[in-house]
Amino acid sequence: MKLFIKTIVAFFSLSLITVPFLHGHAETSSHITQSADHAKWGRLAVKQTQMRYPVAQIKDYAYLGRGKEKNLETQRFKLWLQQGEKKFTVFITIKVDPKNNTMKKIQFVESLN
């Protein structure tokens, strides 16, 4: 019985280690770089939103993804804000030059909830 339990524990331990690799969920340097870029531009999106809406509170935040527009990369975010009783959403698109990883343009589009 003890051998059976040890075998089951070993099997599940091994499956927890190998399953992410088998399904392509292991982090690679590309994923880490994308994650770092997304964090960098996310901080900028929040900071710029706070400057644009200084009285509003940021209630939530979502990363909408990365894209390509002409020769620039785009990073898209969605922030939920509240200013008094007014609740609204701001969609932010940051256009980045991939050659030197610098911001070229930031766009804000406000939408009522």
C-alpha positions in Angstrom: 0.0 0.0 0.0 2.8 2.4 0.9 4.5 1.7 -2.5 1.2 2.4 -4.3 0.9 5.8 -2.5 4.5 6.7 -3.2 4.0 5.8 -6.9 0.9 8.0 -7.1 2.7 10.9 -5.4 5.7 10.5 -7.7 3.4 10.4 -10.8 1.6 13.6 -9.8 4.8 15.4 -8.9 6.3 14.5 -12.3 3.1 15.5 -14.2 3.1 18.9 -12.5 6.7 19.4 -13.7 6.3 18.1 -17.3 2.7 19.0 -18.3 3.4 22.8 -18.7 6.3 21.9 -21.0 4.2 19.4 -23.0 1.5 22.0 -23.6 3.8 24.9 -24.4 3.3 26.9 -21.2 6.9 27.0 -20.2 8.2 30.6 -20.1 10.8 31.4 -22.7 12.9 34.5 -22.9 10.4 35.8 -25.6 7.5 35.4 -23.1 9.6 37.1 -20.3 10.5 40.0 -22.6 6.8 40.4 -23.7 5.8 40.3 -20.1 8.4 43.0 -19.1 7.3 45.2 -22.1 3.7 44.8 -21.1 4.5 45.8 -17.5 6.6 48.8 -18.6 3.8 50.1 -20.9 1.1 49.3 -18.4 2.8 51.5 -15.8 3.0 54.3 -18.3 -0.6 53.9 -19.2 -1.6 54.1 -15.6 0.6 57.1 -14.9 -0.6 59.0 -18.0 -4.2 58.2 -17.1 -3.7 59.5 -13.6 -2.2 62.7 -15.1 -5.1 63.1 -17.5 -7.8 62.3 -14.9 -6.2 63.6 -11.6 -9.5 63.5 -9.6 -10.6 60.1 -10.8 -9.8 56.8 -9.1 -8.5 53.9 -11.2 -10.7 50.9 -10.1 -9.4 48.2 -12.4 -7.0 47.6 -15.3 -6.7 45.1 -18.1 -4.0 44.4 -20.7 -5.8 44.0 -24.1 -2.8 42.8 -26.0 -0.1 43.7 -28.4 -0.4 44.5 -32.1 1.3 46.0 -35.1 0.4 49.1 -37.0 2.5 50.0 -40.0 6.1 49.9 -38.6 5.1 50.4 -35.0 4.0 48.0 -32.3 0.9 48.8 -30.3 0.2 48.0 -26.6 -3.5 48.2 -25.6 -5.0 48.7 -22.2 -8.4 49.2 -20.6 -8.8 51.1 -17.4 -12.0 51.5 -15.4 -12.3 54.8 -13.6 -14.6 56.5 -11.2 -14.9 60.2 -10.5 -17.6 60.8 -7.9 -20.7 59.0 -9.2 -19.4 58.9 -12.8 -18.0 55.6 -13.8 -16.2 55.3 -17.1 -13.7 53.4 -19.1 -10.6 54.6 -20.8 -9.0 52.6 -23.7 -5.3 53.4 -24.1 -3.2 52.6 -27.1 0.5 53.1 -26.9 2.5 53.1 -30.1 6.1 52.0 -29.8 9.0 52.0 -32.1 10.3 48.4 -31.9 13.8 49.5 -33.0 14.6 51.4 -29.9 11.6 50.5 -27.7 10.5 54.1 -27.3 6.9 55.5 -27.2 5.9 57.5 -30.3 2.3 58.2 -29.4 -0.3 57.6 -26.8 -4.1 57.7 -27.4 -7.0 57.8 -25.0 -10.5 56.9 -25.8 -13.1 57.5 -23.1 -16.3 55.5 -23.0 -19.1 55.6 -20.4 -19.9 52.3 -18.7 
